[in-house]
């Protein structure tokens, strides 16, 4: 009755996202290491970077969870509608 959920991303997209994240994070860390400032400034910027990374991961998880919840809700609603339509007989005469 309902079509199965198709994967929305390919393996290549996943690998590209992981590599992009790794390259961007490592380049900022290297830039922080070679930045010509005192150690406490590097530590402060590193702490800010850590905060940005962890909040980004949390945001990604929240967006993904909301999307999955809406897909499950839509599938449940579709299953209920399919059941109602299957049980409905327009030519049935009530006696």
N, C-alpha and C positions, 0 to 999 in steps of 0.2 A: 504494500500500500504506500508506504513512505519510502523515499529513497535514502540510502545510508549516507551518513555524514562523510564527505570526502575530505582528505587532509588539505588544509588551506596553505600549507607551505611545503616546499620541496627540501630535500637534503642540501642541495646547493645553496638555497637561501639561508638555511640554518648555519651552514659552514661560513658563509660570507658574513653573517651577522656576528658570529663568534670571533672570526678573524678581525673584523673591523673594530670590535670592542677591545680585543687584545692589543692591536696596534695603537689605537688611540690612547688607551690607558698606559701602555709602556712608554709611548712618546712623551706624555705629560710627566710621568715619573722621572724619566731621563732628564727632561728639561728642569725639573725641580732639583735634581741632584747637581746639575752643572750651573744652576742659577747663582750669579755672583752676589749673594747676600749672606747675612749671618744665619746661623743654624736655626734660631728660633723662628725666623721668617719662613724658612723652608718647612719647618715642622708645622707652622700654622697653615701654610698653603697645602701641605700634604693632608692635614686633618680636614681641610675644606674639600679636597679632592675625594677623600674617603667618604665624606658625608654625601657628596653629589652622587657617587657611585652607588652607595647603599640606598639612597632615596630613589634613584632611577630603577634599581632592581625591584624595590617595593612597588613603585608605580606600574611597572610592567606586569607584575603579578596581579595587582588589583584590576588592571584593564583586562587581562586574560581571564580572570575569574568572572568578571562581569559579562564578558562575551560568552563564556561557556554556560553561564547561568541562563542567559537569554536563549541560547540554542536549545538547552534542555527544556526550558519552558515552552518554546515554540514546538518542539517535538511532542511534548505531552499534550498540548492543545490540539495538534494535528491528529494525534492518535485518538483523542476523544471525539473529534469531529468525524474521523473515519469510522469509528464504531457506531456513532449515531446514524451516519448515512447508510452503513451496512444493515443496521437493524430497521431502518425506515422502509415501509412498504406503502407506496402511494396508492396502490389499488386495493388495500385492505379495507374491508367493510366491517364497521363495528356493529355487532348484533346485540 
